[in-house]
């Protein structure tokens, strides 16, 4: 009977430690495109599938978000070139299933950002947008499909009224035909399926898609001032600029009104001055957090009585932070329930859970285990998101996606660990129908992440995923020479994976030698029961999301193999598993050799 020195779980990816001097259960550089699941098993990642048609134009989305509005509609949107698009499924019983233009002729260089704001007059929320100019833009999310047209009326498909489809009954009664861009103003009929009082319906045809016209509030809050950052807090619009240190706060019942009294009355506008240009906002409980390059400010509304008048003051306090510890940008401030994570300018991923505790301590740092990666990274146009207990942070310049997992056990003990970098064409990130989507950093395309087992090109050609799981060096009895003649591997593999490479580096970087062997997923001698038969035993319902990123293909099977090697002496050994083809799946449960001390003394290093 052989005794094997086995690695039976994976703890984390760590690029900051010396790979020869850390726990051998750690993944190290050059690991990529593999995931550590919550059973502490490493496996190849799933691929990408496109949402919408292919588009080879070199105008990638500069931002994207999903608006879950007050009437229960989910409106995924993306902003690229000069267009704002929304993804529409079935509208008024008519299947669209495509990215659809809301409006165009926007800036082709600035980034659009949006937040919802409640309009008491229409009793719906509106989407307010800024795009680096001196305007605030408004869209109400109204969409309808034309059934028939008369000279002064438009009848929609379906049984819902125009008002139920969110078309205005009081404000700005103008709609736009998506196909032609022609605008039509109505005067009545919102409570029915037929709009009336239209001067001229020329140009409309059946099945045309109609959207409410984007409304522009010009020179708000001031002429010739750019609006770059946006938030809505206590139903007050918050606007910051890359050009000055001022933050404007609107009235809570009028987003384009910024006036306030002295003393200030609750709900009125306000003006806040930071010590640097605005880098975005966050909301944490009762606080608004305003970020600059080096600073973080806590803004709190406090009601006080002045004589017999109830007034409200804004309490503003600068939190303790050092140089470059403010936000890198508005798109990398990530709300996480009762906390906020953000990318700082150091760069580092910082974490604020209770701003009351930041009077004497700096924000916590979460990125130290991959500090080497962060220090070398270019985060220009980076984007962050929170999805299913993980932080996602993109590096569009280098097509990398960083993932920090949060796992809490039944006793409330929290464990965080970094995944190896994922190499994907990513810029912005959004959640659509509960699934994670990335928006390309090259072309105007959107992809569902962790879907199928290959990536995809704009020509619908499957692309290989270069998956690498590089383990830290195994160094038992560090200064003594060792050898082995058997290396065992236990894991999961699909029959399409005939080329799972195991590379063993004898000595640092394979200084002594590197030997590569292949594991074949069609070799019946090493396969056991299919995972489809034992799936519930393989994947705990409480640990692994059904249909999630860690789900193995149904045809995959468990395998065990023992690979034979010539006995060669070494001090340290590294195991690297990899594939670089389409439609591959594999996972590693355990691996290791029947290591013995060599009978030779390591006399070559004695001096």
Secondary structure, 3 states (H helix, E strand, C coil): CCCCEEECCCCEECCCCCCCCCCCCEECCCCECEEECCCCCEEECCCEEEECCCCCCCCCEEEEEEEECCCCCEEEEEEECCEEEEEEEEECCEEEEEEEEEECCCCCCCCCEEEEEEECCCCEEEEEEECCCCEEEEECCCEEEEEEECCCCEEECCCCCCCCCCCCCCCCCEEEECCCCCEEECCECCCCCEEECCCCCCCCCCCCEEEECCEEEECCCCCCCCCCEEEEECCEEEEECCCCCEEEECECCECCCCCCCCCCECCCCEEEECCCCCCCEEEECCEEEEECCCCEEEEEEEEEEECCEEEEEEEEEECCCCCCCCECCHHHEEEECCEEEEEECCCCEEEECCHHHCCCCCCEECCHHHHHHHHHCCCCCCCEEECCCEEEEEEHHHCEEEEEEEEECCCCCEEEEECCCEECCCCCEEEECCEEEEECCCCCCEEEECCCCCEECCCCCEECEEEEEEECCECCCCCCCEECCEEEEEEEECCCCCCEEEEEEECHHHCCEEEEEEECCCCCCCEEEECCCCHHHHCCCCCCCCCCCCCCCCCCEEEEEEEECCCCCECCEEEEEEEEECCCCEEEEEEEECCEECCCCCHHHCC
